[in-house]
């Protein structure tokens, strides 16, 4: 029901494919009719007047709510009251959730708009603007004349594409009695109204455009169209006219319902469903132009009609008034809220007279939502309940994220039945239950998806109230057009103190008895990433880690599982005990991290394995012990087939951490390709290498993950540091990437023969004859010198020791400066190369402003760029935010705010703290490709406050602060 960020239409297919028109009129083309020149001149004058009333609406729905996702888009509206400042458009534009936007008039003047009404069922709504804000043109409202829509009437659909180009769709009304188009499940659908169909000259168009006759009257509202034919669907504006009059008279807009969906069925079908011939004759005589009658399609359980009306019943009259159209039904029900109405139905050829009390449609249309634990919830709506024929009750999960991340593929459409063994029949009950659950608790939940209500899911969730601190209720305020936020609990209950627990660990079922006990050295690592730091999306990852010190509780694991330290990490032992962990070390290049847990909480025979001191070579035999996609252990004897220097392929569209300057190990079993984690071991259980997952480049929407081995001798010094309980290692690295250079290429590039001879003399100690070349040099950190190496340099020696493998560069880890002998442009030369502390490479500050997530360029960015425009890097943007709406892109750099240079986050923060809410500021930015541009952005602190996350350098804890 919306557009994506690029403006393309979002479509769903159900039978015919229908799309609501929501992205401007740029696809519409003016079409000349065959009418007389006089008629053409009349139309020209009409259009000249109409365009002064038509506006382009630029808007954002800022949060998921009910059937509407957070989205940034454009649409059309038109003025229906110039004194009060009322614009009419579609309901799916106004939306049912939080909204902000502005209108652009024909002369390009802008003004803010706020929602004042959206119909609970039909596809229309109203926005309000200040007429005094439009100073340079006379605004004339369009008159709503639904009575003038006739078959054969020539019409124009007048749209406005971003206030820049007028677009006109020409056509003739062909039907007045079409059932509302279906846009599919889990989205907004109009119902209980007839739609107008036009034989249009082109498909596509603009949501909210007026459908005008030759006199300039708005006879209908553009709402949708078929993608498979030149057909557009317009909403009759009878209910819209009534609602407008209520607003103009300062009266409450009352809408009635008996919770039944009706469909217009042809008389032949009505007869088969039980309509008597005499009744058909009478109705045809009373309404000679109708083709059929209204038939009950859906009767909602537990609604006022449940047990009284059945699907297939034909509606004859209400309160003695014969019914031929939806319009009459709406009129009667809207005037009868809280009162009984008498319906005459026919079922199986028999008259059935029943009395039903009319309910308030607004009371079953939610106007509030709950934010807690990173997820969002609202009461079940009539819209969703009607699609799936369920009662209008329950807690609807409109954004299953954070603690309530139920499924990787679906974050929308879940129903929460219970939590912590407490039923949650409504939102208020759910709120009270959540108040009593301590932070970091694991509690059972029962939930179903609305598309599969027969299958309840039972699982457990981790309550996160420390990263996702918000626990608030948002309530719609139609007076201000905003949603008012109410904090429901100042602080969560503190976590329950864990007590030691015991677990039995089974041996690995393998014939290699020396490896059977390795099960005592593996633990499952589960991480939850609450914020997309360093371009890693908000997600959850699982994989096994290897214990390197059971006494102190240290585990080594792939950085595919632990990419950074702004996350929660949990350790599971023997599928029995779960304890919290802490990230204590992130290797800057070799793709592993070390996490720590409290060993006193675990009573189990965990063991520190034996680590080999001898590097692996090609042809060595070993045992592969790995954990597959189902996290089940598998073993197989194998041998080393290759050891190669490499750098993991880059993800240039969204740079992020990757393994570099590695010597990867490959083995001859295909079993390893199905395992994300594991080890290579000798027959006696001695660890020879880690088997790790490496996050690499991105193909379309899929991440490429590489599985490789890392020789354990590369880690031994780090392992010993933790085992000896010394301070956390602070490695130093050279900010450059190296690659293997064959002898043939070395000769071509004039490496002296004496150095080739030296390499060949050591051939017994290496698996492949090669030199190292420099492939890429990293942009230095602020305040640091650029490394003196250049791409294309060939490394001969480091500190007078010949170099042939990337592991030879590891001498950098504990030295501030190294002496390199290189070949550069055919010349042998000596240079000094400085190293940088690896601790400086980890991100320690994050700023969220106007929905943009800003940070210093992380190491993955600096590795790929030639220079940095600034130290403010945009790593992500929130849906429905000003950042997304006004064109701040991921991978952009911000250089200035209001013409003030902002070289880093702190300087930027000082500038933006002085920018008032709901005002424009000017930003200068540079793209990832070093193309500068400028934008203006209007702040919206009500929905997108400024928040800073900063790591305490002493404790390592992240502290959140919101600026108001």
ChimeraX attribute file (.defattr): number of C-alpha atoms within 10 A of each C-alpha:
attribute: neighborCount
match mode: 1-to-1
recipient: residues
	/A:1	24
	/A:2	26
	/A:3	19
	/A:4	13
	/A:5	15
	/A:6	9
	/A:7	14
	/A:8	12
	/A:9	18
	/A:10	14
	/A:11	16
	/A:12	16
	/A:13	13
	/A:14	12
	/A:15	9
	/A:16	14
	/A:17	17
	/A:18	23
	/A:19	27
	/A:20	31
	/A:21	31
	/A:22	30
	/A:23	28
	/A:24	29
	/A:25	28
	/A:26	18
	/A:27	15
	/A:28	22
	/A:29	17
	/A:30	15
	/A:31	15
	/A:32	11
	/A:33	12
	/A:34	8
	/A:35	8
	/A:36	9
	/A:37	10
	/A:38	9
	/A:39	13
	/A:40	15
	/A:41	11
	/A:42	15
	/A:43	18
	/A:44	13
	/A:45	14
	/A:46	18
	/A:47	21
	/A:48	12
	/A:49	17
	/A:50	24
	/A:51	22
	/A:52	19
	/A:53	23
	/A:54	31
	/A:55	32
	/A:56	30
	/A:57	35
	/A:58	23
	/A:59	25
	/A:60	25
	/A:61	25
	/A:62	23
	/A:63	22
	/A:64	24
	/A:65	26
	/A:66	32
	/A:67	21
	/A:68	22
	/A:69	21
	/A:70	20
	/A:71	24
	/A:72	26
	/A:73	24
	/A:74	27
	/A:75	31
	/A:76	34
	/A:77	32
	/A:78	32
	/A:79	28
	/A:80	23
	/A:81	20
	/A:82	18
	/A:83	15
	/A:84	14
	/A:85	19
	/A:86	26
	/A:87	29
	/A:88	28
	/A:89	29
	/A:90	28
	/A:91	23
	/A:92	29
	/A:93	33
	/A:94	30
	/A:95	25
	/A:96	26
	/A:97	26
	/A:98	26
	/A:99	24
	/A:100	22
	/A:101	21
	/A:102	20
	/A:103	29
	/A:104	23
	/A:105	26
	/A:106	22
	/A:107	14
	/A:108	15
	/A:109	15
	/A:110	18
	/A:111	18
	/A:112	18
	/A:113	23
	/A:114	24
	/A:115	27
	/A:116	19
	/A:117	22
	/A:118	24
	/A:119	23
	/A:120	21
	/A:121	19
	/A:122	22
	/A:123	31
	/A:124	29
	/A:125	26
	/A:126	28
	/A:127	27
	/A:128	22
	/A:129	22
	/A:130	15
	/A:131	16
	/A:132	10
	/A:133	12
	/A:134	17
	/A:135	9
	/A:136	9
	/A:137	11
	/A:138	11
	/A:139	23
	/A:140	18
	/A:141	22
	/A:142	25
	/A:143	15
	/A:144	24
	/A:145	18
	/A:146	19
	/A:147	11
	/A:148	14
	/A:149	23
	/A:150	15
	/A:151	14
	/A:152	13
	/A:153	15
	/A:154	19
	/A:155	26
	/A:156	25
	/A:157	28
	/A:158	30
	/A:159	33
	/A:160	28
	/A:161	24
	/A:162	23
	/A:163	22
	/A:164	14
	/A:165	13
	/A:166	20
	/A:167	23
	/A:168	21
	/A:169	25
	/A:170	22
	/A:171	25
	/A:172	18
	/A:173	20
	/A:174	18
	/A:175	17
	/A:176	19
	/A:177	17
	/A:178	16
	/A:179	20
	/A:180	21
	/A:181	22
	/A:182	21
	/A:183	22
	/A:184	17
	/A:185	17
	/A:186	18
	/A:187	19
	/A:188	23
	/A:189	22
	/A:190	22
	/A:191	20
	/A:192	20
	/A:193	26
	/A:194	23
	/A:195	25
	/A:196	25
	/A:197	23
	/A:198	24
	/A:199	19
	/A:200	23
	/A:201	19
	/A:202	20
	/A:203	21
	/A:204	27
	/A:205	33
	/A:206	30
	/A:207	33
	/A:208	39
	/A:209	33
	/A:210	33
	/A:211	26
	/A:212	27
	/A:213	22
	/A:214	18
	/A:215	14
	/A:216	23
	/A:217	21
	/A:218	28
	/A:219	24
	/A:220	29
	/A:221	30
	/A:222	30
	/A:223	30
	/A:224	30
	/A:225	25
	/A:226	17
	/A:227	17
	/A:228	10
	/A:229	15
	/A:230	15
	/A:231	20
	/A:232	30
	/A:233	30
	/A:234	28
	/A:235	28
	/A:236	29
	/A:237	23
	/A:238	17
	/A:239	20
	/A:240	24
	/A:241	16
	/A:242	15
	/A:243	23
	/A:244	21
	/A:245	13
	/A:246	14
	/A:247	17
	/A:248	13
	/A:249	9
	/A:250	9
	/A:251	11
	/A:252	9
	/A:253	15
	/A:254	16
	/A:255	24
	/A:256	23
	/A:257	24
	/A:258	20
	/A:259	25
	/A:260	23
	/A:261	20
	/A:262	24
	/A:263	23
	/A:264	25
	/A:265	18
	/A:266	14
	/A:267	20
	/A:268	12
	/A:269	14
	/A:270	24
	/A:271	18
	/A:272	12
	/A:273	19
	/A:274	17
	/A:275	26
	/A:276	17
	/A:277	13
	/A:278	9
	/A:279	15
	/A:280	18
	/A:281	13
	/A:282	11
	/A:283	19
	/A:284	17
	/A:285	11
	/A:286	12
	/A:287	14
	/A:288	10
	/A:289	9
	/A:290	17
	/A:291	14
	/A:292	23
	/A:293	24
	/A:294	24
	/A:295	25
	/A:296	19
	/A:297	17
	/A:298	20
	/A:299	25
	/A:300	25
	/A:301	17
	/A:302	13
	/A:303	17
	/A:304	19
	/A:305	20
	/A:306	16
	/A:307	11
	/A:308	13
	/A:309	22
	/A:310	18
	/A:311	15
	/A:312	24
	/A:313	23
	/A:314	31
	/A:315	23
	/A:316	24
	/A:317	17
	/A:318	20
	/A:319	13
	/A:320	11
	/A:321	14
	/A:322	17
	/A:323	19
	/A:324	22
	/A:325	17
	/A:326	19
	/A:327	16
	/A:328	16
	/A:329	21
	/A:330	18
	/A:331	15
	/A:332	18
	/A:333	24
	/A:334	20
	/A:335	13
	/A:336	19
	/A:337	19
	/A:338	15
	/A:339	13
	/A:340	15
	/A:341	18
	/A:342	15
	/A:343	20
	/A:344	20
	/A:345	23
	/A:346	22
	/A:347	19
	/A:348	15
	/A:349	17
	/A:350	11
	/A:351	16
	/A:352	17
	/A:353	14
	/A:354	15
	/A:355	16
	/A:356	17
	/A:357	18
	/A:358	23
	/A:359	22
	/A:360	19
	/A:361	20
	/A:362	18
	/A:363	13
	/A:364	19
	/A:365	19
	/A:366	20
	/A:367	21
	/A:368	22
	/A:369	26
	/A:370	27
	/A:371	20
	/A:372	24
	/A:373	23
	/A:374	21
	/A:375	21
	/A:376	25
	/A:377	25
	/A:378	26
	/A:379	25
	/A:380	25
	/A:381	23
	/A:382	24
	/A:383	22
	/A:384	22
	/A:385	19
	/A:386	20
	/A:387	19
	/A:388	16
	/A:389	16
	/A:390	20
	/A:391	19
	/A:392	21
	/A:393	17
	/A:394	21
	/A:395	24
	/A:396	29
	/A:397	28
	/A:398	26
	/A:399	25
	/A:400	22
	/A:401	22
	/A:402	26
	/A:403	21
	/A:404	23
	/A:405	17
	/A:406	20
	/A:407	11
	/A:408	10
	/A:409	6
	/A:410	13
	/A:411	16
	/A:412	24
	/A:413	21
	/A:414	24
	/A:415	25
	/A:416	25
	/A:417	22
	/A:418	18
	/A:419	21
	/A:420	17
	/A:421	12
	/A:422	15
	/A:423	16
	/A:424	20
	/A:425	17
	/A:426	17
	/A:427	21
	/A:428	13
	/A:429	13
	/A:430	21
	/A:431	18
	/A:432	12
	/A:433	17
	/A:434	20
	/A:435	15
	/A:436	11
	/A:437	20
	/A:438	18
	/A:439	20
	/A:440	20
	/A:441	18
	/A:442	17
	/A:443	15
	/A:444	15
	/A:445	19
	/A:446	19
	/A:447	21
	/A:448	19
	/A:449	19
	/A:450	21
	/A:451	13
	/A:452	10
	/A:453	14
	/A:454	9
	/A:455	11
	/A:456	14
	/A:457	15
	/A:458	13
	/A:459	13
	/A:460	17
	/A:461	18
	/A:462	17
	/A:463	22
	/A:464	23
	/A:465	24
	/A:466	15
	/A:467	18
	/A:468	17
	/A:469	17
	/A:470	19
	/A:471	24
	/A:472	19
	/A:473	20
	/A:474	19
	/A:475	18
	/A:476	18
	/A:477	15
	/A:478	13
	/A:479	9
	/A:480	11
	/A:481	18
	/A:482	20
	/A:483	20
	/A:484	16
	/A:485	18
	/A:486	12
	/A:487	13
	/A:488	16
	/A:489	14
	/A:490	10
	/A:491	15
	/A:492	18
	/A:493	16
	/A:494	13
	/A:495	13
	/A:496	11
	/A:497	5
	/A:498	10
	/A:499	8
	/A:500	12
	/A:501	14
	/A:502	14
	/A:503	15
	/A:504	14
	/A:505	17
	/A:506	12
	/A:507	13
	/A:508	18
	/A:509	14
	/A:510	14
	/A:511	11
	/A:512	16
	/A:513	14
	/A:514	14
	/A:515	23
	/A:516	19
	/A:517	21
	/A:518	25
	/A:519	21
	/A:520	23
	/A:521	20
	/A:522	25
	/A:523	23
	/A:524	21
	/A:525	26
	/A:526	21
	/A:527	20
	/A:528	21
	/A:529	23
	/A:530	20
	/A:531	19
	/A:532	15
	/A:533	24
	/A:534	27
	/A:535	20
	/A:536	18
	/A:537	13
	/A:538	14
	/A:539	15
	/A:540	18
	/A:541	13
	/A:542	20
	/A:543	24
	/A:544	27
	/A:545	29
	/A:546	28
	/A:547	26
	/A:548	25
	/A:549	23
	/A:550	20
	/A:551	14
	/A:552	17
	/A:553	20
	/A:554	26
	/A:555	29
	/A:556	25
	/A:557	28
	/A:558	27
	/A:559	24
	/A:560	25
	/A:561	28
	/A:562	29
	/A:563	24
	/A:564	19
	/A:565	24
	/A:566	23
	/A:567	19
	/A:568	20
	/A:569	24
	/A:570	20
	/A:571	25
	/A:572	17
	/A:573	24
	/A:574	19
	/A:575	12
	/A:576	11
	/A:577	16
	/A:578	20
	/A:579	17
	/A:580	18
	/A:581	21
	/A:582	18
	/A:583	21
	/A:584	15
	/A:585	19
	/A:586	27
	/A:587	22
	/A:588	23
	/A:589	19
	/A:590	21
	/A:591	24
	/A:592	25
	/A:593	23
	/A:594	25
	/A:595	24
	/A:596	21
	/A:597	20
	/A:598	17
	/A:599	17
	/A:600	12
	/A:601	16
	/A:602	19
	/A:603	14
	/A:604	16
	/A:605	14
	/A:606	25
	/A:607	18
	/A:608	19
	/A:609	19
	/A:610	14
	/A:611	18
	/A:612	18
	/A:613	14
	/A:614	10
	/A:615	12
	/A:616	19
	/A:617	17
	/A:618	17
	/A:619	14
	/A:620	13
	/A:621	18
	/A:622	24
	/A:623	22
	/A:624	24
	/A:625	28
	/A:626	26
	/A:627	23
	/A:628	19
	/A:629	13
	/A:630	8
	/A:631	15
	/A:632	9
	/A:633	17
	/A:634	17
	/A:635	22
	/A:636	17
	/A:637	17
	/A:638	16
	/A:639	19
	/A:640	19
	/A:641	15
	/A:642	16
	/A:643	21
	/A:644	17
	/A:645	20
	/A:646	17
	/A:647	20
	/A:648	18
	/A:649	16
	/A:650	20
	/A:651	20
	/A:652	14
	/A:653	12
	/A:654	18
	/A:655	25
	/A:656	25
	/A:657	26
	/A:658	23
	/A:659	23
	/A:660	21
	/A:661	21
	/A:662	25
	/A:663	21
	/A:664	20
	/A:665	23
	/A:666	19
	/A:667	24
	/A:668	13
	/A:669	14
	/A:670	8
	/A:671	16
	/A:672	25
	/A:673	15
	/A:674	13
	/A:675	25
	/A:676	25
	/A:677	30
	/A:678	27
	/A:679	28
	/A:680	30
	/A:681	25
	/A:682	19
	/A:683	17
	/A:684	15
	/A:685	23
	/A:686	20
	/A:687	24
	/A:688	24
	/A:689	26
	/A:690	27
	/A:691	29
	/A:692	29
	/A:693	25
	/A:694	24
	/A:695	25
	/A:696	21
	/A:697	21
	/A:698	17
	/A:699	10
	/A:700	7
	/A:701	6
	/A:702	8
	/A:703	12
	/A:704	14
	/A:705	16
	/A:706	16
	/A:707	18
	/A:708	23
	/A:709	24
	/A:710	24
	/A:711	26
	/A:712	23
	/A:713	18
	/A:714	17
	/A:715	17
	/A:716	14
	/A:717	12
	/A:718	19
	/A:719	21
	/A:720	13
	/A:721	13
	/A:722	19
	/A:723	17
	/A:724	11
	/A:725	10
	/A:726	9
	/A:727	8
	/A:728	12
	/A:729	19
	/A:730	16
	/A:731	20
	/A:732	22
	/A:733	22
	/A:734	24
	/A:735	24
	/A:736	21
	/A:737	22
	/A:738	26
	/A:739	22
	/A:740	21
	/A:741	19
	/A:742	14
	/A:743	17
	/A:744	10
	/A:745	12
	/A:746	20
	/A:747	12
	/A:748	9
	/A:749	17
	/A:750	15
	/A:751	23
	/A:752	15
	/A:753	11
	/A:754	9
	/A:755	15
	/A:756	17
	/A:757	11
	/A:758	12
	/A:759	19
	/A:760	16
	/A:761	10
	/A:762	12
	/A:763	12
	/A:764	8
	/A:765	9
	/A:766	14
	/A:767	14
	/A:768	18
	/A:769	16
	/A:770	22
	/A:771	26
	/A:772	26
	/A:773	24
	/A:774	19
	/A:775	17
	/A:776	20
	/A:777	22
	/A:778	22
	/A:779	21
	/A:780	18
	/A:781	19
	/A:782	13
	/A:783	6
	/A:784	11
	/A:785	12
	/A:786	18
	/A:787	18
	/A:788	14
	/A:789	25
	/A:790	16
	/A:791	14
	/A:792	16
	/A:793	22
	/A:794	30
	/A:795	24
	/A:796	26
	/A:797	20
	/A:798	21
	/A:799	13
	/A:800	11
	/A:801	12
	/A:802	18
	/A:803	21
	/A:804	23
	/A:805	24
	/A:806	21
	/A:807	13
	/A:808	14
	/A:809	19
	/A:810	16
	/A:811	13
	/A:812	19
	/A:813	17
	/A:814	14
	/A:815	16
	/A:816	15
	/A:817	16
	/A:818	18
	/A:819	15
	/A:820	23
	/A:821	22
	/A:822	23
	/A:823	21
	/A:824	18
	/A:825	11
	/A:826	14
	/A:827	13
	/A:828	16
	/A:829	11
	/A:830	14
	/A:831	13
	/A:832	15
	/A:833	18
	/A:834	21
	/A:835	23
	/A:836	22
	/A:837	16
	/A:838	19
	/A:839	16
	/A:840	14
	/A:841	16
	/A:842	16
	/A:843	19
	/A:844	19
	/A:845	18
	/A:846	23
	/A:847	25
	/A:848	20
	/A:849	24
	/A:850	24
	/A:851	27
	/A:852	24
	/A:853	24
	/A:854	27
	/A:855	24
	/A:856	25
	/A:857	24
	/A:858	22
	/A:859	24
	/A:860	21
	/A:861	24
	/A:862	19
	/A:863	22
	/A:864	18
	/A:865	18
	/A:866	15
	/A:867	12
	/A:868	19
	/A:869	20
	/A:870	21
	/A:871	21
	/A:872	28
	/A:873	30
	/A:874	26
	/A:875	27
	/A:876	27
	/A:877	22
	/A:878	20
	/A:879	21
	/A:880	26
	/A:881	26
	/A:882	28
	/A:883	24
	/A:884	22
	/A:885	24
	/A:886	13
	/A:887	14
	/A:888	26
	/A:889	20
	/A:890	21
	/A:891	22
	/A:892	24
	/A:893	28
	/A:894	28
	/A:895	23
	/A:896	20
	/A:897	21
	/A:898	15
	/A:899	11
	/A:900	14
	/A:901	16
	/A:902	21
	/A:903	18
	/A:904	17
	/A:905	21
	/A:906	12
	/A:907	15
	/A:908	20
	/A:909	18
	/A:910	11
	/A:911	16
	/A:912	15
	/A:913	12
	/A:914	8
	/A:915	15
	/A:916	13
	/A:917	14
	/A:918	13
	/A:919	11
	/A:920	15
	/A:921	16
	/A:922	15
	/A:923	19
	/A:924	19
	/A:925	24
	/A:926	21
	/A:927	18
	/A:928	22
	/A:929	10
	/A:930	15
	/A:931	10
	/A:932	15
	/A:933	11
	/A:934	16
	/A:935	13
	/A:936	16
	/A:937	20
	/A:938	18
	/A:939	24
	/A:940	20
	/A:941	17
	/A:942	15
	/A:943	21
	/A:944	19
	/A:945	17
	/A:946	22
	/A:947	19
	/A:948	20
	/A:949	18
	/A:950	18
	/A:951	17
	/A:952	12
	/A:953	9
	/A:954	6
	/A:955	7
	/A:956	15
	/A:957	14
	/A:958	18
	/A:959	12
	/A:960	15
	/A:961	11
	/A:962	11
	/A:963	11
	/A:964	10
